[in-house]
Amino acid sequence: MAKAADLSRFQVNVEKPLATEEAPAPRKREQRSAAVPLITKGFRIKPEAARQFDMLKAEVEGKNGKDKGPALIAEALNLLFKKYDKPPVA
């Protein structure tokens, strides 16, 4: 037979004391130009390619601490456009 729940310590809307350490500041997102809206495109890749991209991204991010994933993808797109004689626009 299951035990009855102990509700003697149940409290509602109780403010918890602040921790002695300050909470880390929220990360700021990079400012992007409002003139050019960004569009999300999804694609599928092999797990090995995803792992290798994550490793490359971590190596590049380690140098300055910023998320470089979108910049790496833009660089890859520009190289692809160049290969097919298109102007680099990413």
N, C-alpha and C positions, 0 to 999 in steps of 0.2 A: 504494500500500500504506500502511496506517495505521501511525503510530508506536506503539511500545510505551509504555505508561504509565510515568512516572517515579515510583516509590514511595519514593524515598530521603528525601523530606521528610514522608512520611505519619506522623502521630502520633495516638495514641489516649489519651483521658483526660488531656490536658494542660491545666492551668489557665492561663488567659490572665491577664496582669497587669491590675489594675484601671485604668480610665482615670483621668486626673488630675482630670477634672471629675466632679462628682457627678451621678448619674443623676437625672432629674426624678422627683419623688415621684409615686406612682400616684394617679390621680384617685379621690376618694372618691365613692361613690354616695350620693344623697340617702337619708336614713333614711325609710322608710315605715312606717306603722302596721301591726303584725302582725295586728291585729284585722280588717282589711279586705284580703283577698287580691285581687290584680289579675289580670284576665283579658285575654289577648291577642286582639284582633279584627283581622283583616286585611281590607283593602279595596283596590280598584283605582281609580286616578284618572288623568286625562289628564296627559301629560308637562308641559304648560304649568302645570297646577295644582301638580304636584310641585315644579317649579322655583320657582314663586312662593312656595310654602310654605317651601322651603329658604331663600329669600332673606329672608322674614319672620323665620324662626327665627334666621338669622344676625344680623339687625338687633337682635333682642331679646336674643340671647345676648351680643352685643358690649357691651351696657350693663353686664352683671354677670358674664359668663363662665360662667354655668350653662346646662345644656341645658334649654331651655324648650319643646322640641317637645311632650312630653306635656302640659304646662300649656296650650299653645295649643290642642291638640286637645280637652282638657277644657273650655276656654272656649267653643270652637265647639259642642261637644255641648250645653252648658248653654244657649247662645243658641238652638239648634235645639229643645230641650225647651221653652223659654219660648215660642217661636213657636207651638207646638202645645199650649199650656196644660198643660204637665207640669212638675212641680217640678224645679229644677236639682239634680242629684245627682252630676254628674261631678266 
